[in-house]
């Protein structure tokens, strides 16, 4: 597929909102090594020229990627595969190790027969996925998610994206700080929980899912109001039909992602990451900006 994540930041290395992974390992280069997932994929045949745009289709340069993720929360990618992503943008990111990922950090997303029995593996079925935050039950979920489609579905499989920022920006920082203890994300066992929203230093982390893995639990009228506004946004997602070689890169603390149900042999790959320490606006690892004037550290 592409270069290796040699010492990816483990999930337990980011236990609080303020603490960030210290692993300096970068996705530094693309080479000829491939994983089993890409060796059999049509995306491994050659290095296409990756195209980057915003949601309106405006072309972006590589130097604009992080600033656009700050502004919009998502960019679109086309004519690309994992090796191309690593070669063109890998210097910006450090790894996050997902339990389902391969040695290079990419997780192959395709239908697996055993997954239908486990709610936590719904992503490995052809069922629809409600828009959600990846690794939402961690105190500090990975900040960025990339998904690339390697083979087309016969029908369906559209990406469903929801920007939570407009909902949260209607609230003051003080109100959101109070809501941290009034709206929780609970797992189905009732044991695990995280605040659905957390705010620190003008940066916000949204943790949302409402499925067989976990769901929101409001504890006050204000919490119920915020939840209803989030649900309203989720019911009107930005729908993107994806074809082979297309995908997206999004801020996982801000933009929820899901998909419509599909048929056929659809296969994609997912990468979870943080911005590398030397990348511009690396404070995005701690959340998205609630206000335009909130600029922690370097804004380059």
C-alpha positions as CSV (number, residue, x, y, z in Angstrom):
1,X,0.0,0.0,0.0
2,X,2.5,2.6,1.1
3,X,5.1,3.5,3.7
4,X,4.9,2.0,7.2
5,X,3.6,3.5,10.4
6,X,6.6,2.3,12.4
7,X,5.6,3.3,15.9
8,X,2.1,4.5,15.7
9,X,0.6,6.4,18.7
10,X,-1.5,3.9,20.6
11,X,-5.0,4.8,21.7
12,X,-4.0,4.7,25.4
13,X,-1.3,7.4,24.8
14,X,-3.9,10.1,24.6
15,X,-5.9,9.8,27.8
16,X,-7.1,13.4,28.2
17,X,-8.3,16.3,26.1
18,X,-5.1,18.2,26.8
19,X,-2.6,15.4,26.2
20,X,-1.4,14.6,22.6
21,X,0.5,11.7,21.2
22,X,4.2,12.2,21.5
23,X,5.2,9.8,18.7
24,X,7.2,11.7,16.1
25,X,6.9,8.9,13.5
26,X,5.6,10.3,10.2
27,X,4.1,8.8,7.1
28,X,7.2,10.0,5.4
29,X,7.3,8.3,2.0
30,X,5.7,5.9,-0.4
31,X,7.6,2.9,-1.6
32,X,7.1,-0.3,-3.5
33,X,6.0,-2.3,-0.5
34,X,2.3,-3.3,-0.4
35,X,0.0,-5.0,2.0
36,X,-2.2,-7.9,1.1
37,X,-5.2,-5.5,0.8
38,X,-3.6,-3.4,-1.9
39,X,-1.7,-6.1,-3.7
40,X,-4.9,-7.5,-5.1
41,X,-6.5,-4.1,-5.6
42,X,-6.8,-2.3,-9.0
43,X,-5.5,0.8,-7.2
44,X,-2.1,-0.8,-6.9
45,X,-1.5,-0.7,-10.7
46,X,0.2,2.6,-11.0
47,X,0.6,6.0,-9.4
48,X,-2.2,8.3,-10.5
49,X,-1.9,12.1,-10.1
50,X,-3.8,12.9,-6.9
51,X,-6.4,15.7,-7.2
52,X,-7.5,17.7,-4.1
53,X,-10.6,19.9,-4.0
54,X,-12.9,21.5,-1.5
55,X,-16.5,20.4,-1.2
56,X,-17.4,22.9,-4.0
57,X,-14.9,21.3,-6.4
58,X,-12.4,24.1,-6.2
59,X,-8.8,22.7,-6.8
60,X,-6.5,23.0,-3.8
61,X,-2.7,22.8,-3.6
62,X,-0.9,20.6,-1.1
63,X,0.1,23.7,0.9
64,X,-3.6,24.6,1.3
65,X,-4.7,21.2,2.8
66,X,-4.4,22.0,6.5
67,X,-5.8,25.5,6.2
68,X,-8.9,24.1,4.4
69,X,-9.3,21.4,7.0
70,X,-9.3,24.2,9.6
71,X,-11.9,26.2,7.6
72,X,-14.2,23.5,6.3
73,X,-13.4,20.3,8.2
74,X,-13.1,18.2,5.0
75,X,-11.4,18.0,1.6
76,X,-12.1,15.6,-1.3
77,X,-9.5,13.5,-3.0
78,X,-9.6,11.8,-6.4
79,X,-7.3,9.9,-8.8
80,X,-5.6,8.5,-5.8
81,X,-4.8,5.5,-3.7
82,X,-3.0,4.9,-0.4
83,X,0.5,5.1,-1.8
84,X,-0.3,8.4,-3.5
85,X,-1.8,9.9,-0.4
86,X,1.3,8.9,1.6
87,X,3.6,10.3,-1.1
88,X,1.8,13.6,-1.5
89,X,0.5,14.3,2.1
90,X,2.1,11.8,4.4
91,X,4.7,14.3,5.7
92,X,1.8,16.2,7.4
93,X,0.7,13.3,9.6
94,X,1.7,11.0,12.4
95,X,0.0,7.6,12.9
96,X,-2.8,6.4,15.1
97,X,-3.0,2.6,15.5
98,X,-6.5,1.2,15.1
99,X,-7.0,-2.4,16.3
100,X,-8.2,-3.4,12.8
101,X,-5.4,-1.7,10.9
102,X,-2.6,-3.4,9.1
103,X,1.1,-2.8,9.9
104,X,1.1,0.4,7.7
105,X,-1.9,1.9,9.6
106,X,-4.6,1.4,6.8
107,X,-7.7,-0.6,7.6
108,X,-9.3,-2.4,4.7
109,X,-13.1,-1.8,4.8
110,X,-15.0,-4.6,2.9
111,X,-17.9,-6.9,3.7
112,X,-16.9,-9.8,6.0
113,X,-19.3,-12.6,6.7
114,X,-18.6,-12.7,10.5
115,X,-19.1,-9.0,11.0
116,X,-22.9,-9.2,10.8
117,X,-23.0,-10.8,14.2
118,X,-21.1,-8.0,16.0
119,X,-22.5,-4.4,16.2
120,X,-19.0,-3.0,16.6
121,X,-18.1,-4.4,13.1
122,X,-21.0,-2.9,11.2
123,X,-18.6,-1.0,9.1
124,X,-17.5,-4.4,7.6
125,X,-21.0,-5.2,6.3
126,X,-22.9,-3.7,3.4
127,X,-25.4,-2.0,5.7
128,X,-25.8,1.7,6.0
129,X,-23.7,3.5,8.6
130,X,-25.1,6.4,10.5
131,X,-22.8,9.5,10.6
132,X,-20.5,9.1,13.6
133,X,-17.1,10.0,15.1
134,X,-14.5,7.3,14.8
135,X,-13.2,6.0,18.1
136,X,-15.8,8.1,19.9
137,X,-15.3,6.4,23.3
138,X,-11.8,7.5,23.6
139,X,-11.1,10.7,25.7
140,X,-9.1,11.9,22.7
141,X,-10.2,10.4,19.4
142,X,-7.8,10.6,16.4
143,X,-8.0,14.0,14.9
144,X,-8.1,13.0,11.2
145,X,-9.6,10.3,9.1
146,X,-8.9,9.5,5.4
147,X,-11.1,7.1,3.4
148,X,-10.3,6.0,-0.1
149,X,-12.4,3.8,-2.3
150,X,-10.5,1.0,-4.0
151,X,-13.3,-0.8,-5.8
152,X,-16.8,0.3,-6.7
153,X,-20.0,-0.9,-5.3
154,X,-22.7,-2.1,-7.7
155,X,-25.3,0.3,-6.1
156,X,-25.2,2.7,-3.1
157,X,-22.2,3.3,-0.9
158,X,-22.4,7.1,-1.0
159,X,-20.4,8.9,1.7
160,X,-22.6,10.8,4.2
161,X,-20.8,13.8,5.8
162,X,-22.1,16.1,8.6
163,X,-20.3,19.2,9.8
164,X,-21.1,19.7,13.5
165,X,-19.4,23.1,13.7
166,X,-22.4,25.2,12.8
167,X,-24.4,23.6,15.6
168,X,-21.7,24.2,18.3
169,X,-20.9,27.7,17.1
170,X,-24.4,28.8,18.1
171,X,-23.3,28.2,21.7
172,X,-20.9,30.2,23.8
173,X,-17.8,28.5,25.2
174,X,-19.3,28.9,28.6
175,X,-22.5,27.1,27.7
176,X,-20.6,24.3,26.0
177,X,-18.5,23.9,29.1
178,X,-21.6,23.4,31.1
179,X,-23.0,21.0,28.6
180,X,-20.0,18.7,29.0
181,X,-21.6,17.3,32.1
182,X,-25.2,17.4,30.7
183,X,-24.8,15.3,27.5
184,X,-23.0,12.0,27.5
185,X,-22.2,9.3,25.0
186,X,-22.9,6.0,26.7
187,X,-22.1,2.5,25.3
188,X,-24.8,-0.1,25.2
189,X,-23.5,-1.8,28.3
190,X,-24.1,1.4,30.3
191,X,-20.6,1.2,31.7
192,X,-18.4,3.2,29.2
193,X,-19.1,6.9,28.7
194,X,-17.5,10.1,27.4
195,X,-18.8,13.6,27.3
196,X,-20.4,14.1,23.9
197,X,-18.7,17.5,23.6
198,X,-15.7,18.8,25.3
199,X,-14.2,22.3,25.0
200,X,-10.8,23.7,26.1
201,X,-9.0,26.8,25.0
202,X,-11.5,27.6,22.3
203,X,-11.2,24.2,20.7
204,X,-14.0,21.6,20.5
205,X,-14.1,17.8,20.3
206,X,-17.4,16.3,19.2
207,X,-17.9,12.6,20.0
208,X,-21.1,11.3,18.4
209,X,-22.7,8.0,17.5
210,X,-26.2,6.7,17.8
211,X,-26.2,3.0,16.9
212,X,-25.9,-0.4,18.4
213,X,-22.5,0.5,19.9
214,X,-23.5,3.6,21.8
215,X,-25.9,6.5,22.0
216,X,-26.3,10.0,23.5
217,X,-27.8,10.4,27.0
218,X,-28.9,14.0,27.8
219,X,-29.3,14.8,31.5
220,X,-30.9,18.2,31.2
221,X,-33.2,20.2,29.0
222,X,-30.2,22.1,27.6
223,X,-28.6,18.7,26.8
224,X,-31.7,17.6,25.0
225,X,-31.9,20.8,23.0
226,X,-28.3,20.4,21.8
227,X,-28.9,16.8,21.0
228,X,-32.0,17.6,18.9
229,X,-30.0,20.2,16.9
230,X,-27.2,17.6,16.2
231,X,-29.8,15.1,15.1
232,X,-31.4,17.6,12.8
233,X,-28.0,18.2,11.2
234,X,-27.3,14.5,10.9
235,X,-30.7,14.0,9.2
236,X,-29.5,16.3,6.3
237,X,-26.0,15.0,5.5
238,X,-23.8,16.1,2.6
239,X,-24.1,13.1,0.3
240,X,-21.1,12.3,-2.0
241,X,-21.2,9.5,-4.5
242,X,-17.8,7.8,-4.5
243,X,-16.1,6.0,-7.3
244,X,-12.8,4.0,-7.4
245,X,-9.9,6.3,-6.7
246,X,-12.0,8.9,-4.8
247,X,-12.3,9.7,-1.1
248,X,-12.1,12.3,1.6
249,X,-9.9,13.6,4.4
250,X,-11.7,15.0,7.3
251,X,-11.3,16.4,10.9
252,X,-12.7,13.6,13.0
253,X,-13.4,15.9,15.9
254,X,-15.7,18.0,13.8
255,X,-17.1,16.2,10.7
256,X,-19.2,13.0,11.2
257,X,-19.0,10.4,8.5
258,X,-21.2,7.5,7.4
259,X,-22.4,5.8,4.3
260,X,-25.5,4.5,2.6
261,X,-26.1,0.8,2.2
262,X,-24.6,-0.8,-0.8
263,X,-24.5,-3.9,-2.9
264,X,-21.5,-5.5,-4.7
265,X,-17.8,-5.9,-3.9
266,X,-17.1,-2.5,-2.6
267,X,-13.7,-2.1,-0.9
268,X,-12.1,0.9,0.7
269,X,-9.3,1.8,3.1
270,X,-9.3,4.0,6.1
271,X,-6.5,5.8,7.8
272,X,-6.6,7.5,11.3
273,X,-4.0,10.0,12.2
274,X,-2.9,13.2,14.0
275,X,-1.1,16.1,12.4
276,X,2.6,15.8,12.8
277,X,4.2,18.1,15.4
278,X,5.9,20.2,12.7
279,X,2.8,20.5,10.6
280,X,1.0,23.9,10.3
281,X,-1.9,24.4,12.7
282,X,-1.0,21.2,14.7
283,X,-3.3,22.5,17.4
284,X,-6.1,21.0,15.3
285,X,-5.1,17.8,17.0
286,X,-6.9,19.2,20.1
287,X,-10.1,20.0,18.4
288,X,-11.7,22.4,15.9
289,X,-12.0,26.1,16.3
290,X,-15.2,27.4,17.7
291,X,-14.5,31.0,16.7
292,X,-12.6,32.4,13.8
293,X,-10.6,34.6,16.1
294,X,-9.5,31.6,18.2
295,X,-6.0,30.9,16.9
296,X,-4.0,28.8,19.3
297,X,-0.3,29.0,18.5
298,X,1.0,29.2,14.9
299,X,-1.7,30.0,12.3
300,X,0.6,29.4,9.3
